[in-house]
């Protein structure tokens, strides 16, 4: 009997998502700690709880498939997380940091939405109805998180735009916030 190539790809992509979600379980607390906006921090903390649920859903799917979720490292998520780490290590001004954390988080959300969209299509073709329901639920939560990040960025990006860079203290760069009349117009 020939192996179903789509099912093989489906399982491999699920493993990729499982790795991605587990990497996020470690990264999200660091992003929350680094953020200076209370709203952004709360959003990260809320998404951490959701990510734990995403992992549990994937484990349920793997159990139903009789497959192990382990064995694959999601290199895409590893790279996206590293970009966020690099941003934090650059030690930008608070306004720039929060705007950058939102951008990094949205890169992650879009990556996850692409992954969950693909495996949902595979699950539908393979008749994996229970898995399809779980995958679509996660997909919708990822979309909602992206929407919340977009809403937060409206305020936080304006704060970053209103911030100017000045040189003080032996040439070390410092940031000072100024009021921009254009933002209030």
Backbone torsions as a table, in degrees:
resi	resn	phi	psi	omega
1	UNK	NA	133.5	-179.9
2	UNK	-80.2	143.2	177.5
3	UNK	-75.5	142.7	176.7
4	UNK	-75.3	112.7	-176.9
5	UNK	-64.8	-34.4	178.7
6	UNK	-67.0	-39.2	178.9
7	UNK	-64.3	-39.6	176.9
8	UNK	-60.6	-46.7	178.8
9	UNK	-62.6	-41.6	178.0
10	UNK	-56.3	-49.4	-179.5
11	UNK	-64.4	-41.7	179.3
12	UNK	-63.4	-41.3	178.7
13	UNK	-69.1	-35.9	174.6
14	UNK	-62.9	-40.3	177.3
15	UNK	-62.9	-39.3	177.8
16	UNK	-61.5	-45.2	178.4
17	UNK	-65.7	-38.0	178.5
18	UNK	-61.8	-44.3	177.2
19	UNK	-63.6	-44.4	-179.6
20	UNK	-59.0	-47.6	-178.8
21	UNK	-63.5	-39.7	179.1
22	UNK	-68.3	-35.2	175.0
23	UNK	-64.0	-37.7	178.8
24	UNK	-66.7	-32.0	177.5
25	UNK	-58.8	-29.1	177.9
26	UNK	-87.7	-32.0	-174.5
27	UNK	-82.8	-37.3	-174.8
28	UNK	-59.1	-44.0	178.2
29	UNK	-59.5	-34.1	178.0
30	UNK	-68.0	-38.6	178.1
31	UNK	-68.2	-40.2	178.5
32	UNK	-62.8	-44.2	-179.7
33	UNK	-63.8	-36.8	-177.1
34	UNK	-75.4	-27.3	-174.9
35	UNK	-69.7	143.5	179.6
36	UNK	-98.3	-18.3	178.0
37	UNK	-82.8	126.4	177.8
38	UNK	-62.3	-39.3	179.2
39	UNK	-63.7	-42.0	179.4
40	UNK	-66.8	-42.9	178.3
41	UNK	-59.4	-45.3	179.4
42	UNK	-63.0	-38.1	177.8
43	UNK	-63.9	-41.7	177.3
44	UNK	-63.4	-42.8	-179.6
45	UNK	-64.1	-38.9	177.2
46	UNK	-64.9	-41.6	-178.6
47	UNK	-70.4	-27.2	175.3
48	UNK	-61.0	-44.5	177.8
49	UNK	-62.0	-42.8	177.4
50	UNK	-63.0	-40.4	-179.1
51	UNK	-62.6	-37.3	175.2
52	UNK	-61.2	-39.4	177.2
53	UNK	-67.3	-37.0	178.6
54	UNK	-62.2	-42.3	177.8
55	UNK	-62.1	-44.8	-179.8
56	UNK	-62.6	-38.8	177.9
57	UNK	-64.8	-44.0	178.9
58	UNK	-62.0	-40.9	178.3
59	UNK	-61.7	-37.7	177.5
60	UNK	-63.6	-41.9	178.6
61	UNK	-64.4	-45.3	179.3
62	UNK	-61.6	-39.7	179.2
63	UNK	-62.3	-43.8	179.2
64	UNK	-64.7	-31.7	178.6
65	UNK	-80.7	-15.3	-175.3
66	UNK	71.0	31.0	-177.6
67	UNK	-119.4	155.4	173.9
68	UNK	-88.6	138.5	178.2
69	UNK	-79.1	-9.6	-173.2
70	UNK	-89.2	165.4	171.8
71	UNK	114.7	-5.9	-179.1
72	UNK	-134.4	135.6	175.8
73	UNK	-105.5	128.1	179.6
74	UNK	-78.3	102.7	-178.7
75	UNK	-72.2	-30.1	177.4
76	UNK	-62.3	-47.7	179.5
77	UNK	-66.9	-37.4	178.0
78	UNK	-56.9	-43.5	179.3
79	UNK	-67.1	-42.1	179.3
80	UNK	-64.1	-41.1	178.2
81	UNK	-64.8	-41.3	179.8
82	UNK	-61.2	-36.6	176.3
83	UNK	-60.5	-40.3	176.8
84	UNK	-66.3	-40.6	177.4
85	UNK	-62.1	-45.2	179.0
86	UNK	-59.3	-41.7	178.1
87	UNK	-59.5	-48.4	-179.2
88	UNK	-62.0	-42.5	-179.0
89	UNK	-67.9	-24.6	177.0
90	UNK	-68.5	-16.0	177.1
91	UNK	54.5	56.0	178.3
92	UNK	-74.2	173.1	175.1
93	UNK	-60.3	154.1	-177.3
94	UNK	-52.5	-42.9	-178.3
95	UNK	-64.7	-41.6	179.2
96	UNK	-69.3	-39.6	179.3
97	UNK	-60.6	-49.8	-178.3
98	UNK	-63.3	-42.1	177.5
99	UNK	-62.5	-41.0	178.9
100	UNK	-68.1	-36.9	177.2
101	UNK	-65.1	-37.3	176.6
102	UNK	-64.0	-44.7	179.5
103	UNK	-60.8	-44.8	179.3
104	UNK	-61.8	-42.5	-179.7
105	UNK	-66.5	-36.1	178.7
106	UNK	-70.7	-33.7	173.1
107	UNK	-58.7	-44.4	179.3
108	UNK	-62.0	-47.3	-178.3
109	UNK	-61.1	-41.7	-179.3
110	UNK	-67.9	-36.9	175.7
111	UNK	-61.8	-45.6	-180.0
112	UNK	-66.0	-42.0	179.1
113	UNK	-60.8	-40.4	177.6
114	UNK	-62.3	-45.7	180.0
115	UNK	-63.0	-47.0	-179.3
116	UNK	-69.2	-32.2	175.4
117	UNK	-63.4	-43.9	179.4
118	UNK	-64.1	-50.0	-177.6
119	UNK	-67.7	-27.4	175.2
120	UNK	-65.6	-42.5	177.9
121	UNK	-63.1	-41.4	178.6
122	UNK	-64.5	-44.3	-179.5
123	UNK	-60.5	-39.9	179.1
124	UNK	-63.4	-47.2	-179.9
125	UNK	-64.1	-32.8	-177.8
126	UNK	-86.1	-2.9	-179.6
127	UNK	73.9	22.7	179.4
128	UNK	-87.8	72.1	-172.0
129	UNK	-64.7	-41.5	179.5
130	UNK	-65.6	-44.1	177.9
131	UNK	-62.8	-41.4	-179.9
132	UNK	-57.5	-43.7	179.2
133	UNK	-61.4	-44.9	179.6
134	UNK	-65.9	-41.5	-178.7
135	UNK	-67.0	-40.0	177.9
136	UNK	-66.9	-36.6	177.7
137	UNK	-61.5	-45.0	178.6
138	UNK	-64.9	-43.4	178.4
139	UNK	-55.3	-46.0	-179.9
140	UNK	-64.0	-37.9	177.6
141	UNK	-66.5	-38.0	177.6
142	UNK	-64.9	-41.2	177.1
143	UNK	-62.0	-41.7	-179.5
144	UNK	-65.5	-40.0	177.3
145	UNK	-62.6	-42.8	177.4
146	UNK	-60.2	-41.7	178.7
147	UNK	-62.6	-42.8	178.4
148	UNK	-63.8	-40.0	177.8
149	UNK	-63.6	-39.4	178.0
150	UNK	-62.8	-42.2	178.4
151	UNK	-63.3	-44.6	178.0
152	UNK	-62.7	-37.1	-177.0
153	UNK	-64.0	-27.6	178.7
154	UNK	-55.0	-45.8	180.0
155	UNK	-80.7	-46.6	-173.8
156	UNK	-67.5	-38.1	178.2
157	UNK	-66.2	-34.8	176.5
158	UNK	-65.3	-40.6	177.0
159	UNK	-60.9	-40.6	178.4
160	UNK	-67.5	-37.9	179.0
161	UNK	-67.4	-29.9	179.9
162	UNK	-82.4	-4.4	-178.2
163	UNK	-91.9	138.1	177.5
164	UNK	-120.5	154.2	-178.8
165	UNK	-99.5	132.4	174.9
166	UNK	-127.5	155.7	178.3
167	UNK	-103.4	123.1	179.3
168	UNK	-144.5	175.9	172.7
169	UNK	49.6	72.8	177.1
170	UNK	56.5	39.7	175.3
171	UNK	84.0	-5.3	179.0
172	UNK	-71.0	137.1	-177.3
173	UNK	-75.0	130.4	175.4
174	UNK	-123.7	156.6	179.8
175	UNK	-115.5	140.0	177.2
176	UNK	-132.1	136.6	179.9
177	UNK	-88.3	137.3	176.1
178	UNK	-126.0	156.3	176.2
179	UNK	-81.4	130.7	177.0
180	UNK	-105.5	122.2	-179.4
181	UNK	-70.4	-27.7	180.0
182	UNK	-63.5	-36.1	-178.4
183	UNK	-68.5	-26.3	-178.4
184	UNK	-90.6	-12.4	-177.5
185	UNK	-74.2	NA	NA
